[in-house]
Amino acid sequence: MPSRHGEITPWDHGPYVIVTAYIMMVTMILFVMTRLITKALATRALHPDDYFIITSATFAIVQTIVVHGAVKNGLGKHRTSLSDMEFDRYSKFNYVGQILVIVAISLAKISLSLLITTITPSQSILVACRILNAVVVAWGCASIIALALQCDVPHPYDFTPGRCLNQMALYDTIGAFNILTDTAIIVLAVGMMWKVHVNARSRLIVIITFSMRSLVCGATVAQLVTLRPYFKSTDQTWRNVNFSICSEIMMHLSIITACIPLLKRFLTDLQTGLVITTIPDHHELSSSNKSRAPYWKHTNESDSKASENGAIASRASNGRKTPKEQEDDSIRLTQDGIVQTTDIRVAFHDLEGRS
């Protein structure tokens, strides 16, 4: 029995997908806009991680529109109620939508990984983030190719049984790597926070914001659970509802959780106490007429001042003290518009053995 478009009936569950998709899309857009406005006001500039999240959100919006097209052409209805032309159009929309999900979540992962690289001084964390980005790119490309060729050409969008490879194994593998890469992001964020000198409250807040990425892992698990009834059924347009709902939630959550650490409250917590640690432990001060080895020791972090901007400014005494004498100096650093002042202790040891 035909129903008006958008009306939920016992024989048409497609509107459930539309409602979920658009609620998640609007929420995602609000989070992305809040992130970008917050970043622009605080730093007066956008950075690579911001451009990746913008691109990810763009693909997610397109994907949502594509899913709407799939619903209009039969997603959520019984296959027997659809004409061959409607099923063909549904299959194409469904096919493209699945590929766009991978593109959107891959870009969101890279955005979050790049964010970690901008706020950590640890060389090991930086290397790990670069490796993770390479893994995400490889996973994303392999997944897109596999999904694009999962069924026989010239109609790879036709999921009719007997035309496709083992789709259950394919989607399980893609989902497993999706969970692993998200887990790696959480682990890197926790590792980053253990290597910086901030108070326990700030450390906990930042860890919690990054750990919200686990929500994406949960949505991915739910998506994988819905795979079996979907692929085992001969009425896939009807059984695709739960799988599509989980896919929409997972995709948009991936972008939302990539924005949470940069919201207004947390931006300061991320930057306070972190900027000074961009001075690596092996950094050396040199003098034009003496050979000396400096030792840097952090003594305290002060509050950040988000209203000050500019290039890195440093102030240090140029006067030479007596041998083995220590002098306290102050360095003011500006990174992304956040100004941090911290006291450091510089001890000069005469390498020539003079006392």
MINURO-541790 format. One record per residue (C-alpha): residue number from 1; residue in one letter; x, y, z. Coordinates in Angstrom, 3 decimals, always signed. Layout:
N
[site NUM "a" [X Y Z]]
...
***
This chain:
355
[site 1 "m" [+0.000 +0.000 +0.000]]
[site 2 "p" [+1.508 +3.354 -0.980]]
[site 3 "s" [+2.147 +5.980 +1.697]]
[site 4 "r" [+2.824 +9.689 +1.622]]
[site 5 "h" [+6.521 +10.545 +1.573]]
[site 6 "g" [+7.824 +10.978 +5.120]]
[site 7 "e" [+4.966 +9.117 +6.776]]
[site 8 "i" [+5.932 +6.166 +8.973]]
[site 9 "t" [+3.710 +3.174 +8.335]]
[site 10 "p" [+3.914 -0.569 +9.086]]
[site 11 "w" [+5.140 -1.076 +5.521]]
[site 12 "d" [+7.449 +1.954 +5.265]]
[site 13 "h" [+10.186 +2.503 +7.858]]
[site 14 "g" [+12.283 +4.745 +5.657]]
[site 15 "p" [+11.354 +7.927 +7.554]]
[site 16 "y" [+13.162 +6.552 +10.606]]
[site 17 "v" [+16.368 +6.775 +8.600]]
[site 18 "i" [+15.606 +10.296 +7.376]]
[site 19 "v" [+14.776 +11.624 +10.841]]
[site 20 "t" [+17.929 +10.107 +12.360]]
[site 21 "a" [+20.137 +11.290 +9.500]]
[site 22 "y" [+18.959 +14.900 +9.591]]
[site 23 "i" [+19.000 +15.180 +13.374]]
[site 24 "m" [+22.575 +13.907 +13.403]]
[site 25 "m" [+23.538 +16.131 +10.467]]
[site 26 "v" [+22.182 +19.309 +12.088]]
[site 27 "t" [+23.906 +18.435 +15.361]]
[site 28 "m" [+27.149 +17.785 +13.505]]
[site 29 "i" [+26.943 +21.115 +11.668]]
[site 30 "l" [+26.395 +22.970 +14.948]]
[site 31 "f" [+29.452 +21.323 +16.498]]
[site 32 "v" [+31.622 +22.072 +13.468]]
[site 33 "m" [+30.497 +25.700 +13.336]]
[site 34 "t" [+31.094 +26.121 +17.065]]
[site 35 "r" [+34.551 +24.633 +16.704]]
[site 36 "l" [+35.468 +26.890 +13.788]]
[site 37 "i" [+34.085 +30.051 +15.415]]
[site 38 "t" [+35.866 +29.246 +18.676]]
[site 39 "k" [+39.131 +28.599 +16.867]]
[site 40 "a" [+38.827 +31.721 +14.723]]
[site 41 "l" [+38.128 +33.970 +17.718]]
[site 42 "a" [+40.985 +32.494 +19.735]]
[site 43 "t" [+43.667 +32.199 +17.073]]
[site 44 "r" [+42.516 +34.398 +14.178]]
[site 45 "a" [+43.397 +31.541 +11.827]]
[site 46 "l" [+42.426 +28.047 +10.740]]
[site 47 "h" [+44.850 +25.157 +10.527]]
[site 48 "p" [+45.113 +21.848 +8.621]]
[site 49 "d" [+43.019 +19.962 +11.181]]
[site 50 "d" [+40.230 +22.529 +10.671]]
[site 51 "y" [+40.293 +22.138 +6.903]]
[site 52 "f" [+40.105 +18.368 +7.233]]
[site 53 "i" [+37.069 +18.609 +9.518]]
[site 54 "i" [+35.375 +21.032 +7.123]]
[site 55 "t" [+35.954 +18.630 +4.235]]
[site 56 "s" [+34.722 +15.722 +6.335]]
[site 57 "a" [+31.543 +17.603 +7.247]]
[site 58 "t" [+30.962 +18.453 +3.592]]
[site 59 "f" [+31.140 +14.800 +2.569]]
[site 60 "a" [+28.865 +13.880 +5.492]]
[site 61 "i" [+26.236 +16.378 +4.335]]
[site 62 "v" [+26.397 +15.007 +0.794]]
[site 63 "q" [+26.130 +11.472 +2.161]]
[site 64 "t" [+23.016 +12.391 +4.146]]
[site 65 "i" [+21.389 +13.782 +1.010]]
[site 66 "v" [+22.305 +10.588 -0.838]]
[site 67 "v" [+20.691 +8.469 +1.896]]
[site 68 "h" [+17.563 +10.604 +1.595]]
[site 69 "g" [+17.544 +9.693 -2.088]]
[site 70 "a" [+17.797 +5.997 -1.189]]
[site 71 "v" [+14.799 +6.331 +1.140]]
[site 72 "k" [+12.754 +8.068 -1.542]]
[site 73 "n" [+13.447 +5.144 -3.860]]
[site 74 "g" [+12.673 +2.280 -1.522]]
[site 75 "l" [+14.940 +2.067 +1.526]]
[site 76 "g" [+12.670 +1.003 +4.374]]
[site 77 "k" [+10.071 -0.621 +2.127]]
[site 78 "h" [+9.611 -4.249 +1.138]]
[site 79 "r" [+11.333 -5.238 -2.081]]
[site 80 "t" [+8.094 -6.643 -3.494]]
[site 81 "s" [+6.477 -3.213 -3.330]]
[site 82 "l" [+9.152 -1.616 -5.515]]
[site 83 "s" [+9.395 -1.514 -9.275]]
[site 84 "d" [+12.613 -2.590 -10.948]]
[site 85 "m" [+13.384 +1.060 -11.749]]
[site 86 "e" [+12.889 +2.123 -8.118]]
[site 87 "f" [+15.084 -0.702 -6.871]]
[site 88 "d" [+17.776 +0.209 -9.381]]
[site 89 "r" [+17.789 +3.825 -8.183]]
[site 90 "y" [+17.772 +2.722 -4.548]]
[site 91 "s" [+20.748 +0.438 -5.170]]
[site 92 "k" [+22.776 +3.258 -6.711]]
[site 93 "f" [+22.054 +5.684 -3.873]]
[site 94 "n" [+22.816 +3.012 -1.273]]
[site 95 "y" [+26.078 +2.116 -3.027]]
[site 96 "v" [+27.335 +5.707 -3.194]]
[site 97 "g" [+26.240 +6.404 +0.374]]
[site 98 "q" [+28.343 +3.579 +1.793]]
[site 99 "i" [+31.458 +4.854 +0.050]]
[site 100 "l" [+30.894 +8.429 +1.240]]
[site 101 "v" [+30.707 +7.216 +4.849]]
[site 102 "i" [+34.287 +5.934 +4.599]]
[site 103 "v" [+35.514 +9.214 +3.101]]
[site 104 "a" [+33.876 +11.301 +5.829]]
[site 105 "i" [+35.108 +9.267 +8.803]]
[site 106 "s" [+38.643 +8.946 +7.384]]
[site 107 "l" [+38.957 +12.725 +7.132]]
[site 108 "a" [+37.589 +13.143 +10.665]]
[site 109 "k" [+40.197 +10.714 +12.024]]
[site 110 "i" [+43.018 +12.579 +10.294]]
[site 111 "s" [+41.707 +15.895 +11.624]]
[site 112 "l" [+41.802 +14.624 +15.200]]
[site 113 "s" [+45.248 +13.117 +14.743]]
[site 114 "l" [+46.556 +16.414 +13.352]]
[site 115 "l" [+45.090 +18.212 +16.356]]
[site 116 "i" [+47.126 +15.977 +18.665]]
[site 117 "t" [+50.310 +16.781 +16.713]]
[site 118 "t" [+49.745 +20.524 +17.216]]
[site 119 "i" [+49.578 +20.307 +20.992]]
[site 120 "t" [+52.190 +17.701 +21.892]]
[site 121 "p" [+55.944 +18.186 +22.215]]
[site 122 "s" [+56.684 +14.463 +22.394]]
[site 123 "q" [+58.618 +13.189 +19.410]]
[site 124 "s" [+57.325 +9.656 +19.962]]
[site 125 "i" [+53.707 +10.859 +19.908]]
[site 126 "l" [+54.370 +12.879 +16.756]]
[site 127 "v" [+55.819 +9.839 +14.995]]
[site 128 "a" [+52.913 +7.689 +16.172]]
[site 129 "c" [+50.418 +10.235 +14.808]]
[site 130 "r" [+52.134 +10.247 +11.421]]
[site 131 "i" [+52.036 +6.453 +11.335]]
[site 132 "l" [+48.354 +6.509 +12.316]]
[site 133 "n" [+47.576 +9.003 +9.548]]
[site 134 "a" [+49.284 +6.718 +7.036]]
[site 135 "v" [+47.280 +3.751 +8.326]]
[site 136 "v" [+44.028 +5.720 +8.106]]
[site 137 "v" [+44.776 +6.788 +4.530]]
[site 138 "a" [+45.649 +3.213 +3.545]]
[site 139 "w" [+42.555 +1.845 +5.299]]
[site 140 "g" [+40.310 +4.482 +3.726]]
[site 141 "c" [+41.614 +3.912 +0.198]]
[site 142 "a" [+41.462 +0.124 +0.520]]
[site 143 "s" [+37.932 +0.282 +1.944]]
[site 144 "i" [+36.696 +2.579 -0.819]]
[site 145 "i" [+38.158 +0.340 -3.531]]
[site 146 "a" [+36.755 -2.802 -1.888]]
[site 147 "l" [+33.284 -1.289 -1.507]]
[site 148 "a" [+33.358 +0.035 -5.053]]
[site 149 "l" [+34.160 -3.440 -6.417]]
[site 150 "q" [+32.242 -5.614 -3.950]]
[site 151 "c" [+29.843 -6.808 -6.655]]
[site 152 "d" [+30.305 -7.771 -10.283]]
[site 153 "v" [+30.671 -5.020 -12.875]]
[site 154 "p" [+29.125 -3.398 -14.824]]
[site 155 "h" [+26.588 -3.095 -11.968]]
[site 156 "p" [+28.648 -3.082 -8.752]]
[site 157 "y" [+25.757 -1.390 -6.933]]
[site 158 "d" [+23.467 -4.407 -7.387]]
[site 159 "f" [+23.664 -6.436 -4.175]]
[site 160 "t" [+21.572 -9.303 -5.491]]
[site 161 "p" [+22.754 -12.559 -3.818]]
[site 162 "g" [+25.300 -14.411 -5.919]]
[site 163 "r" [+26.735 -11.292 -7.567]]
[site 164 "c" [+28.975 -10.124 -4.721]]
[site 165 "l" [+31.963 -11.304 -2.739]]
[site 166 "n" [+31.659 -12.211 +0.946]]
[site 167 "q" [+30.154 -8.907 +2.050]]
[site 168 "m" [+29.889 -9.976 +5.674]]
[site 169 "a" [+33.637 -10.532 +5.904]]
[site 170 "l" [+34.344 -7.311 +4.004]]
[site 171 "y" [+32.231 -5.101 +6.264]]
[site 172 "d" [+33.482 -6.840 +9.411]]
[site 173 "t" [+37.072 -6.129 +8.364]]
[site 174 "i" [+36.333 -2.488 +7.565]]
[site 175 "g" [+34.515 -2.070 +10.867]]
[site 176 "a" [+37.291 -3.735 +12.855]]
[site 177 "f" [+39.931 -1.362 +11.447]]
[site 178 "n" [+37.566 +1.530 +12.079]]
[site 179 "i" [+37.407 +0.601 +15.765]]
[site 180 "l" [+41.172 -0.010 +15.984]]
[site 181 "t" [+42.086 +3.377 +14.512]]
[site 182 "d" [+39.642 +5.187 +16.806]]
[site 183 "t" [+41.075 +3.327 +19.780]]
[site 184 "a" [+44.580 +4.349 +18.667]]
[site 185 "i" [+43.506 +8.011 +18.661]]
[site 186 "i" [+42.290 +7.704 +22.247]]
[site 187 "v" [+45.516 +6.001 +23.321]]
[site 188 "l" [+47.629 +8.714 +21.661]]
[site 189 "a" [+45.617 +11.445 +23.377]]
[site 190 "v" [+46.093 +9.807 +26.778]]
[site 191 "g" [+49.803 +9.352 +26.084]]
[site 192 "m" [+50.056 +12.997 +25.076]]
[site 193 "m" [+48.536 +14.168 +28.361]]
[site 194 "w" [+50.893 +12.071 +30.472]]
[site 195 "k" [+53.837 +13.914 +28.915]]
[site 196 "v" [+52.736 +17.455 +29.738]]
[site 197 "h" [+52.827 +19.373 +33.000]]
[site 198 "v" [+49.251 +20.343 +33.810]]
[site 199 "n" [+47.146 +19.922 +36.907]]
[site 200 "a" [+45.137 +16.740 +37.382]]
[site 201 "r" [+41.817 +18.417 +36.618]]
[site 202 "s" [+42.938 +19.793 +33.269]]
[site 203 "r" [+44.537 +16.472 +32.351]]
[site 204 "l" [+41.320 +14.599 +33.190]]
[site 205 "i" [+39.148 +17.000 +31.193]]
[site 206 "v" [+41.272 +16.674 +28.062]]
[site 207 "i" [+41.430 +12.880 +28.364]]
[site 208 "i" [+37.650 +12.699 +28.751]]
[site 209 "t" [+37.042 +14.863 +25.670]]
[site 210 "f" [+39.275 +12.685 +23.532]]
[site 211 "s" [+37.870 +9.497 +25.078]]
[site 212 "m" [+34.419 +10.432 +23.837]]
[site 213 "r" [+35.722 +8.946 +20.609]]
[site 214 "s" [+34.694 +5.630 +22.178]]
[site 215 "l" [+31.106 +6.561 +21.279]]
[site 216 "v" [+32.084 +6.065 +17.654]]
[site 217 "c" [+33.427 +2.622 +18.490]]
[site 218 "g" [+30.103 +1.765 +20.119]]
[site 219 "a" [+28.157 +2.927 +17.067]]
[site 220 "t" [+30.455 +0.867 +14.838]]
[site 221 "v" [+29.787 -2.239 +16.924]]
[site 222 "a" [+26.042 -1.629 +16.614]]
[site 223 "q" [+26.474 -1.220 +12.858]]
[site 224 "l" [+28.282 -4.552 +12.605]]
[site 225 "v" [+25.563 -6.271 +14.653]]
[site 226 "t" [+22.916 -5.159 +12.143]]
[site 227 "l" [+24.925 -6.552 +9.225]]
[site 228 "r" [+23.826 -10.157 +9.625]]
[site 229 "p" [+20.067 -9.738 +9.264]]
[site 230 "y" [+20.708 -7.244 +6.446]]
[site 231 "f" [+22.919 -9.425 +4.257]]
[site 232 "k" [+21.168 -12.695 +5.070]]
[site 233 "s" [+17.777 -11.347 +4.044]]
[site 234 "t" [+16.330 -11.443 +0.542]]
[site 235 "d" [+14.371 -8.304 +1.463]]
[site 236 "q" [+17.360 -5.999 +1.800]]
[site 237 "t" [+15.515 -2.726 +1.246]]
[site 238 "w" [+13.457 -3.529 +4.336]]
[site 239 "r" [+16.336 -4.872 +6.433]]
[site 240 "n" [+18.630 -1.972 +5.540]]
[site 241 "v" [+16.881 +0.410 +7.945]]
[site 242 "n" [+18.782 -0.486 +11.123]]
[site 243 "f" [+22.103 -0.706 +9.309]]
[site 244 "s" [+21.574 +2.713 +7.709]]
[site 245 "i" [+20.555 +4.306 +11.014]]
[site 246 "c" [+23.695 +2.976 +12.726]]
[site 247 "s" [+25.844 +4.140 +9.802]]
[site 248 "e" [+24.442 +7.678 +10.028]]
[site 249 "i" [+24.976 +7.837 +13.784]]
[site 250 "m" [+28.507 +6.483 +13.496]]
[site 251 "m" [+29.530 +8.857 +10.693]]
[site 252 "h" [+28.208 +12.027 +12.323]]
[site 253 "l" [+29.515 +11.043 +15.769]]
[site 254 "s" [+32.941 +10.637 +14.196]]
[site 255 "i" [+32.883 +14.311 +13.199]]
[site 256 "i" [+31.213 +15.555 +16.387]]
[site 257 "t" [+33.753 +13.877 +18.658]]
[site 258 "a" [+36.556 +15.377 +16.571]]
[site 259 "c" [+35.177 +18.829 +17.442]]
[site 260 "i" [+34.538 +18.418 +21.181]]
[site 261 "p" [+38.168 +18.950 +22.354]]
[site 262 "l" [+38.239 +22.366 +20.674]]
[site 263 "l" [+35.092 +23.839 +22.144]]
[site 264 "k" [+35.513 +27.062 +24.123]]
[site 265 "r" [+35.991 +25.589 +27.577]]
[site 266 "f" [+38.429 +22.955 +26.483]]
[site 267 "l" [+40.516 +25.059 +24.119]]
[site 268 "t" [+42.102 +26.846 +27.065]]
[site 269 "d" [+42.641 +23.587 +28.927]]
[site 270 "l" [+44.330 +22.123 +25.870]]
[site 271 "q" [+46.688 +25.033 +25.448]]
[site 272 "t" [+47.406 +26.005 +29.060]]
[site 273 "g" [+50.573 +24.317 +30.174]]
[site 274 "l" [+51.128 +22.729 +26.767]]
[site 275 "v" [+52.663 +25.575 +24.821]]
[site 276 "i" [+55.799 +25.732 +26.917]]
[site 277 "t" [+56.442 +22.065 +26.363]]
[site 278 "t" [+57.025 +22.765 +22.706]]
[site 279 "i" [+60.561 +23.588 +23.809]]
[site 280 "p" [+62.152 +20.148 +23.369]]
[site 281 "d" [+64.325 +18.682 +26.074]]
[site 282 "h" [+67.322 +18.536 +23.753]]
[site 283 "h" [+67.075 +22.213 +22.758]]
[site 284 "e" [+70.390 +24.009 +23.110]]
[site 285 "l" [+71.294 +27.640 +23.630]]
[site 286 "s" [+74.436 +28.775 +21.892]]
[site 287 "s" [+76.748 +31.709 +22.430]]
[site 288 "s" [+78.896 +33.233 +19.722]]
[site 289 "n" [+82.033 +33.305 +21.860]]
[site 290 "k" [+81.586 +30.527 +24.422]]
[site 291 "s" [+80.725 +26.871 +24.246]]
[site 292 "r" [+78.137 +26.079 +26.880]]
[site 293 "a" [+75.540 +23.388 +27.504]]
[site 294 "p" [+72.240 +24.643 +28.970]]
[site 295 "y" [+69.870 +22.713 +31.176]]
[site 296 "w" [+66.188 +23.652 +31.077]]
[site 297 "k" [+63.969 +23.026 +34.043]]
[site 298 "h" [+60.281 +23.918 +34.231]]
[site 299 "t" [+59.343 +25.557 +37.501]]
[site 300 "n" [+55.684 +26.410 +36.988]]
[site 301 "e" [+52.953 +27.122 +34.472]]
[site 302 "s" [+50.852 +30.272 +34.653]]
[site 303 "d" [+47.400 +30.989 +33.361]]
[site 304 "s" [+46.978 +31.454 +29.619]]
[site 305 "k" [+45.793 +34.761 +28.218]]
[site 306 "a" [+43.664 +34.128 +25.172]]
[site 307 "s" [+43.336 +37.820 +24.332]]
[site 308 "e" [+46.998 +38.333 +23.400]]
[site 309 "n" [+48.309 +37.411 +19.958]]
[site 310 "g" [+51.541 +37.693 +18.022]]
[site 311 "a" [+54.777 +36.003 +17.226]]
[site 312 "i" [+56.850 +34.116 +19.798]]
[site 313 "a" [+58.449 +36.641 +22.138]]
[site 314 "s" [+61.224 +35.745 +24.494]]
[site 315 "r" [+63.011 +37.591 +27.188]]
[site 316 "a" [+66.230 +36.339 +28.676]]
[site 317 "s" [+69.111 +37.998 +30.394]]
[site 318 "n" [+72.244 +38.487 +28.318]]
[site 319 "g" [+74.526 +39.218 +31.242]]
[site 320 "r" [+77.012 +36.488 +32.131]]
[site 321 "k" [+76.954 +35.336 +35.741]]
[site 322 "t" [+79.749 +33.729 +37.721]]
[site 323 "p" [+80.575 +30.092 +36.878]]
[site 324 "k" [+77.940 +27.579 +37.898]]
[site 325 "e" [+75.581 +30.366 +38.893]]
[site 326 "q" [+71.952 +29.866 +37.904]]
[site 327 "e" [+69.675 +32.600 +36.725]]
[site 328 "d" [+65.917 +32.608 +36.441]]
[site 329 "d" [+64.418 +33.911 +33.233]]
[site 330 "s" [+60.970 +34.098 +31.775]]
[site 331 "i" [+59.846 +33.190 +28.286]]
[site 332 "r" [+56.528 +34.216 +26.824]]
[site 333 "l" [+55.331 +32.078 +24.011]]
[site 334 "t" [+52.452 +32.586 +21.693]]
[site 335 "q" [+51.017 +29.651 +19.788]]
[site 336 "d" [+47.734 +29.877 +17.926]]
[site 337 "g" [+46.975 +33.119 +19.740]]
[site 338 "i" [+47.303 +31.623 +23.237]]
[site 339 "v" [+49.939 +33.382 +25.319]]
[site 340 "q" [+51.663 +31.406 +28.048]]
[site 341 "t" [+54.209 +32.667 +30.516]]
[site 342 "t" [+56.350 +30.236 +32.436]]
[site 343 "d" [+59.449 +30.467 +34.533]]
[site 344 "i" [+62.418 +28.388 +33.534]]
[site 345 "r" [+65.731 +27.812 +35.178]]
[site 346 "v" [+68.799 +27.964 +32.952]]
[site 347 "a" [+72.025 +26.528 +34.309]]
[site 348 "f" [+75.176 +27.091 +32.249]]
[site 349 "h" [+77.993 +24.611 +32.633]]
[site 350 "d" [+81.333 +25.633 +31.242]]
[site 351 "l" [+82.411 +22.877 +28.867]]
[site 352 "e" [+86.005 +24.117 +28.884]]
[site 353 "g" [+86.391 +23.195 +32.541]]
[site 354 "r" [+86.818 +26.785 +33.752]]
[site 355 "s" [+85.567 +27.487 +37.254]]
***
